[in-house]
Structure formats: structure tokens, C-alpha cells
Amino acid sequence: MKKQTQLLIALLLAFGVTSWAQQTPAGKQAEAISIAGATAHIGDGTLIENCTIIFEDGKIIALGAGEATQGTVIDATGKHVYPGFIAPVKELGLVEVNAVRASNDSDEIGDMIPHVRSLIAYNAESKVVESMRPNGVLIGQITPKGGRISGTSSIVQFDAWNWEDAAIKVDDGIHLNWPSSFRRGRWWLGEPRGLKPNKDYQKQVDEVDVFIQNASAYGRSTAKELNPAFAAMQGTFDGSQKLYIYADGEKEIIDGITLAKNSGIKSVVLVGGYHAYKVTDFLKDHDIPVLVQFTHNTPNFEDDDYDLPYKLPKLLSDAGLLVAIQNGEASNFQTRNLPFYAGQVVGQGLEKEKAVQMITGNTAKILGIDDRYGTLAIGKSATLFVSEGDALDMRTNILSHAFIDGRTISLETHQTKLWKRYSKKYEEGK
């Protein structure tokens, strides 16, 4: 009886592992692959009809109409090829279940913690990460949250054994949550629910200023004890790292960028930018790109245009800014909707290829990985996918093939298994 019980437990454990574990990451590309006859969305605003793309050893070696095929040939006639979509500033792989604290590794104790590195906590076997791939989201910037300065992000690809294998760019930037000049009333303490001035705004700004100035002085010092927080900031002063400032209001945007530039920080990216369309001249003067809030949203204020969240990326792009779309405050799993956020902007009059840029080439440029990813070009990584139709439309975003660095990756996830299971049940019930 004891042996039977042990056998039953072993079988249950084995079934659990095979049912819940992520697919084994794909092996290295073994031979040349040609995708022939597709409409290629390059990711830089251009489109090539009847295009053949050939890649070998993980790199694109030929691209254009009429190219002779090599190796394994995928007939993509009538289909579309895109660069892998890129999801910036998300906690993917850091949070598995929001309600389960033990699976949430997105923040740490402290207010100024730039030395907290998201990469070493990244879970390459996350089911949430796995669920990005069937919609074409193949790369992400894994970003810590919480505190005033949250920590250091890194950029990964979404098919790996561990965080070392996943890493594309390590410790690419520091993330600063800029204070708000207004706050909502704490109704649970009897305060009115509406917005009211934040009386501590200047104090909070001064705290950020003092920290950055101390970090700058630390970097210039020749004899010093190790200060991990100050040491982590040094890349923002020498230009090897970007400072991502999260701000939405006009005052906050101007104050944050002005302080950063006056402090000697070389490269600044605005994240959110809800009212950035009101200060586009300022942003252009300082060469500030924007990772704009996702479009499936409602207006923040009563006097905003009802469709402001839908058209905001277009407003900023029309003003001449470098713009990419991010998933913002939405839950991690909703990041799989990234292509549909871009599709929403097309409905506001933006050219479709410019919308594709906002989740491919523009994002890669802002994150500093455009030398390898974000566009389809000879010599760049073969991180791309084939869609049955328009990938920005949720009705036709149906992937048949996907590749990361030339490796053929699985498009099967826990969600697709459930879909097949219950679709079959539904069909049987007719």
C-alpha cells in the first residue's frame, strides 16, 4: 500500500510538471530558413510586398522581392512578416500572480534604490511571459516598480532557460517615479475624493535633487567607500544608461526633465506623458523620446477629450517626437495586447506602418537595441514572426511561425491549451 501511494504521488507530480512547465526553449538555428512571398513590415515605416527573408545562424542574410530561397522554405504568400514586438517598462517575469505575494518580486524596501537589479529576479519560466509570444511580443524591458527610484531594468528575449540566456542588454536604465504636484483625497480618512495640491511636492522634488547631486559627487570623488545606490547611478552621468522619468502633468514633465538635464544626466526618456502633447516644443528642444501610455484607456480628467488616450501617440508623433507605446499601469498579462494598442492609433488616423514602428523600431531605438532588433534588415537578429493577417488587428493576429535570434519558438501556451480544450467542448455541445 505504501509503495502504491508513493507511485501515485510520483505520477501526480510528473503530470503536474508536464502540464504546467513552460516549453523547452528552442535550440540554436541549424540551417538557413527562407520566408517567401510575404508582405514584410520592416519596422522603420516601410513595406515590401512579395518579400523573401532569409536568415542563418540567427541573422538576416537576405531581404527583398525576388530573392532566391535557401534552406527550409516557408511559403508565406498572402501572409505578413513583422519584427518581434517589444514591450518596454514592464514587470514581466517579476510577477506571476498579483494576489500571491510570494510570486511578486517587482519591488524592494526603500525609496531610492537604483541598485536593485530586476534581471537577477527574472523568471524565464513565467507563464505570463510565455503568453506574450502568440501575439508577437517577443522582447521586453524588465523593470522594477515601487519607491521613488525603483531600480535598474534590463532587456530580455522571451524564450530562454534562465535570466543569463534571456539577457539582450543588461542594466540598461534607471527608473524614477517623479512626484505629483496634486494628489487625490484620502476618502478613508474623511478627505474629499477630488484632486488637491500636494503640499509636499517641493520637498519630494528636493529629495530627488539631493540624491542625484550626491550620486554625481560620489562619481567625481577619488577616495570613497562603496555606496551601492550612488554607484548604480553612474551610468546615467556617463551616458551608458538612460534615466526613465515617469511623469504625466505639464509641471511634472518640465520639472523632472529640467532637473535631470541640469544634473548632468545624459539620456532621458519620458514614460507616461499624459499631458506631453501640451509641452511638445519643450520635449523637442531637449530631444526627449516618449514611451506613451497605452491607448485602451479612459480620460484622466473631466475636461479632457473623450478620445485623448486613443489619439495621444499620434499627437506626439505628429509633433515630431520619437514615440513608442507601452503598457503602463495595466496588469502584466495585458501586455499581450500591445499590437492592438498600436492598432487603436491607426483608427485615429495614424499611418499603419508608423503604428508598427511604435512597437518595433521606435521602441528599439529608445531602449538602445536598434543595432540588433526592432527592424527587419540584413545583419540584424532574425527575431520576427509570420501572421496570417494584420498583426495590429485582434481578429487577424494569428501567428503561424515565430523566431527569436533565428530559433523556431513554440506558440503553445497554457492559454492556447485551454482554448483548444474548451473549443472542442463547445463544438461537441452543438
Secondary structure, DSSP 8 states (H G I E B T S, - for coil): -HHHHHHHHHHHHHHHHHHHS---------S-EEEEEEEEE-SSS-EEEEEEEEEETTEEEEEEET----SEEEE-TT-EEEE-EEEEEE-TTTBS-TT-GGGB-S--S-SB-TT-BSGGG--TT-HHHHTTGGGTEEEEEE---SSSEEEEEEEEES--SSHHHHEEEEEEEEEEE---SEEE--GGGT--SSEEE-TTHHHHHHHHHHHHHHHHHHHH-SS----HHHHHTHHHHHTSSEEEEEE-SHHHHHHHHHHHHHTT---EEEEE-TTGGGSHHHHHHTT--EEE--SS---SSTTS-TTHHHHHHHHHHHTT--EEE--TTS-GGGGGGHHHHHHHHHTTT--HHHHHHTTTHHHHHHHT-TTTSSS--TTSB--EEEESS-TTSTTT--EEEEEETTEE-----HHHHHHHHHHHHHHHT-
